[in-house]
Amino acid sequence: MDIGKAFSFVFEEDRWIEKILIAAAIMLGGVVLGVLIIPAILAYLLLAGYGLEITRRVIQRTTPTLPEWDNWGAFLSDGLQVLVINIVYAIPIILTSICLGIPMGIAGEEAQEINSALSGLLGCLNFLWSIVLGVFLPAAIARFAVDGKLSSAFRFGEVFSLVRNHIKEYLVVLVMGWVASLVGGLGLLVCGVGWLVTAPYSTWITSHLYGQAYLVATGQPAAPAVPDLEAA
């Protein structure tokens, strides 16, 4: 895997400044209008769908890797399906949170020791499941990016085998995903507004890594980049 490429490809693209500013504007709209809920969700879906397209282009070796912001309907549709994938894979921890939350609520403030213990347990389980998600979600999302079928992400046996046989690559994606998140957070140091730029950039890094890991895991040979004729 070419980790450096995942961090640098954005700056090698034509009109990358324009594309990242559009992403920043979408995020700004989601934040400013976030109190209305729906605009915030739409912003998330657009950015998630755009990230999926990056993963797809990496796998298919399509150039430019950074797509144009010209297919909003497809981005929304793909983003919605990515959201569904994330929710389904998070179901175990959601159910666990509910199961532990009920006794915590019943115990109330009178059983602080019990609540503290349950809260600590829930925190540990959340952390452990976040690691599981960080390893398996990239494979599931990449499968969906390739097939275009939501069901492909839920062929759990195939996803598990893909990750198990190439655990090294997916652990690299996990760790570099954390690094990318740190990069995304650096924007908060620039009067807070820099986050509008660094946050999309960090997600594009992980999207590129998803595609790279899938190529390695499926043993696909190197191939010349295929121009995106529609963009041309």
Secondary structure, DSSP 8 states (H G I E B T S, - for coil): --HHHHHHGGGGSTTHHHHHHHHHHHHHHHHHTGGGSHHHHHHHHHHHHHHHHHHHHHHHTEESSS--S--HHHHHHHHHHHHHHHHHHHHHHHHHHHHHHHHHHHHGGGGHHHHHHHHHHHHHHHHHHHHHHHHHHHHHHHHHHHH--GGGGG-HHHHHHHHHHTHHHHHHHHHHHHHHHHHHHHGGGTTTTTHHHHHHHHHHHHHHHHHHHHHHHTT------EE-TTT-
